[in-house]
Amino acid sequence: MTIKKVFRFYFEGFKNMPKYGRYLWLIILVKAFLMFAVLKLFFFKSHLSQFETEKEKSEYVSDQLTKRASGEE
């Protein structure tokens, strides 16, 4: 019942929002999509893709975390 009330609260809020408010939300959503989806694809490489097994991946992550924690990097 509470989830339904929360959904209805936001639905009514967006339904009664002025037109410029909807455009602002559209701009925010487009910018968030660009930041998280597109930039990740082109700028943030996956270092774990070079390993074949889960064990190799977990060892790499463990080594990186312990190096950074001890300041060895």
N, C-alpha and C positions, 0 to 999 in steps of 0.2 A: 504494500500500500504506500509506503514512504517513497519508493522509487518512482511510482506513478505520479505522486505529487511533485517530486523534484522535476521530472520530465515535463509535466504540465506547466510548472512555474517557468522553466526556460523556454518552452514552446510559445507560451503566451507572451513572454518578454520579447522574443524575436519577431513574433507576428505583429506586435504593436509597435515595433521599433520604426523610427523614421527611415526614409529611403537612404539618407546619407550614412546612417548607422550600419545598414546592411552593406553598403559599399566599403565602409571602413573594415568591417569584419572580413569581407572578401579579400581586401588587400592584405590583411593580417594573415589569413589562411594561405594565400599565394606565397607570401614571403616565407612563412614557416615551411611550406613545401619545398621551396627553393633551397632554403638553408639546410634542411635535414635530408632531403632526397638527392637533389642534384649535386650539391657540394660534396656529399659523402661519396657519390659515384666517381667524381673526377679528382678529388684532392686527398681523400683518406684511403690509403691502400690497406688491404687486409693482410697483415703480416702472418696470420695463421694459415693462409691458403698455401704457403710454401711447405707445410707439413702434411703428411699423408694420414697419420694415425692420430687418434685422440690422445694417446699417451705422449707423443711428440709435442702436440699442442699444449698439453697441460704442463709438461716439463719446461717448455719455452716461457709460458706465462709465469710459472713459479720462479724461474731464474730471473726474469725481468723484474718481478716484484721484489725479490730479495736483493737484487742489485740496487734498485732505486731506494729501498728502505735503508740500506747500509751506506748509500752515497757513492758507490763504486762506479756507476754508469760510465 
